[in-house]
C-alpha cells in the first residue's frame, strides 16, 4: 500500500473531534411543539460536551414539572448534538441519552423522542 493510500484510510477512519456542542430539544408552546437549539446556530457553540450535558440536565430539571402536565415551556427530547447536529454520546455512560423523551411528529412523517438510541 502506498503511504498516500494509507493516510487516506487513516483519515477516513479517524474519529473526528467536534468543533462545539449544542443542546437540542422540543419545546411545548401554546401553538404546539417547536424544535430548538441552545445556544442557537447564530451564537458560538459550547466548547465542552461535559458542559453541554450538564446544561441539558439542568434544562430538564427546570422544566420537569411543566413536562408532566404538558404546559407551555416544557422541554422534551433534550439531548446534546455536535457541530454537525449529530447526537453526541453522554460522557458518563458512552450511551446516547435523551432527557424527557416524548414522541413528537415533525410534520414530515418523522417521529422523534421514542428511543434513547440513535
C-alpha positions, 0 to 999 in steps of 0.5 A: 500500500502506498503511504498516500493510500494509507493516510487516506484510510487513516483519515477516513477512519479517524474519529473526528473531534467536534468543533462545539456542542449544542443542546437540542430539544422540543419545546411545548408552546401554546401553538404546539411543539417547536424544535430548538437549539441552545445556544442557537446556530447564530451564537458560538457553540459550547466548547465542552460536551461535559458542559453541554450535558450538564446544561441539558440536565439542568434544562430538564430539571427546570422544566420537569414539572411543566413536562408532566402536565404538558404546559407551555415551556416544557422541554422534551427530547433534550439531548446534546448534538455536535457541530454537525447536529449529530447526537453526541454520546453522554460522557458518563455512560458512552450511551446516547441519552435523551432527557424527557423523551416524548414522541413528537411528529415533525410534520414530515412523517418523522417521529422523534423522542421514542428511543434513547438510541440513535 
